[in-house]
Amino acid sequence: MIEYRVEGTADHEAMCDRCGATLKQAIVLASMDLDGNPCGYLRYFGADCAATLTGLSQQAVRLKAQVAEQARQAGLRRDRKREADRRLQEQREREWLQENYGADDMTAAAESSGKEWLTVFDEYWAWEMRQP
């Protein structure tokens, strides 16, 4: 018997992979291996079919899908913030390197100054730690 884990909801119309019904908000399930790890593809089901496949009630499946979707959306927001923070950090580093060494990256700054790469990095990091 295949085990399924509720992954969330689809943000588009889909067709139920079990009965073929057109769904306005499908429940996304992932098939699991024996260790409980997702394997294969994500599949779309209506609440009734998802409940049958998971052994849960329709209400429980909908609730799990809602919770999983909220967690997925929170993860996406966290990833977007992390990426924005990384880009800001890279921009600050490039600006500091241009201002102090006239270079775009640590390697070029080290080569043009005759310093070790780690020395340039340490200087930058000391400056970064003093910033508000």
N, C-alpha and C positions, 0 to 999 in steps of 0.2 A: 504494500500500500504506500502511495506517495504521501509524504507529509508536506504541508504548506505553511508558510509564514505570511501574515498580513503585512504588506509593505507600505500601504497608503491608498490614495485614490488617484485616479487619472484626471488630468485637467482638460480632457478633451472627450468627445464622444468616442465610444468604442463598441465593439461587438463582443458579447460574452463568448469566451473560448470553450464553454461547455454546452450551452443551449442555442447560441447564435442570436440571442436577443440584442437589439440596439440599446445601448445604455448611455444615459446622459452623464452619469457619474459612476464609472466602473470602480470596483475594488481591485487593487493590484495585489496579486499573490505571487510568491516566489516558491518554487519547489525546493525541498531541502534534501541534503544527503543524510546518511545515517548518523553523522556527527552534528547535525543541525545547522550545517553551513548551506547557504543558498547555492543552487546548481541549476544550470539551464537558464531559461529566459523568464522574464517577468510576464505574467499572464493576466488577462482582464476577465473579471467575472461580475455578475450581478450579485446582490446581497444574498439571494436565495441559493444560488449555486456555490458561492463562496462559503456560506454556512454549511452546506452539505459536505463540501470538500474538507473543511477544517474541523467539522464536528462541533462547531459553536452555534449559538443562536444567531439569527439575523441581527438582532440588536447588539450582541457582543462583537460580531464581525464589523459592524458599522462603527462601533466605538473604538475598536482596535485600529481600524483604518484611519479614523480621525486622529487618534493619538499618534500613529505612525507618520501620518502626513504632516502633523504639526512638528514632529521631531525632524522630519526630512527638510521642511521649510526652514527651521531654526539652523540646521546644519548648512543649508545653502547660504543663509544670511551670514553665518559665522565664516564660511569660506570666502564670501565676497569681501567681508571686512578684513580678513587676513590678507587677501590679495591687494586690497587698497593700501593697507599698512605697509606691505612689502614694497609696493611701487613708490610710496612716499619715502620710505627708507632709502631706496635706490636713488631717488631724485636728490635727497639731501646729501647722500654720499657723493654723487657726481658734482653737485654744486660746491661742496667742500674741496673736492679734488681739483676742480677748475680754479677755485679761488686761491688755493695754497700751492698747487703744483702745475697748473695749466694743463692738466691731463684729464681724460675721461674715465680712467679706471686705475685701480691700485697698481697693477703691473707696470703700466706706462709711467705712473707717478714715481714708482721705485726706480725704474730704469733711467728716467730723466734726472732724478735727484741723486743717483748713486747710492741710495739707501736700500736696505733690505726691505722686501715686501712687508714683512711682519712689523718693521719699525713704522712704516707708513700707516699700516692698519692700526697699530697701537696709538699713534697720534690721532688718527680719525676717531677711534673709539673713545679716547680720553675727551676729545671735543664733544662727541655725541653725548656722553654721560653728563656733561655740564649743561646741556640744553634743557630748557623747560619742557 
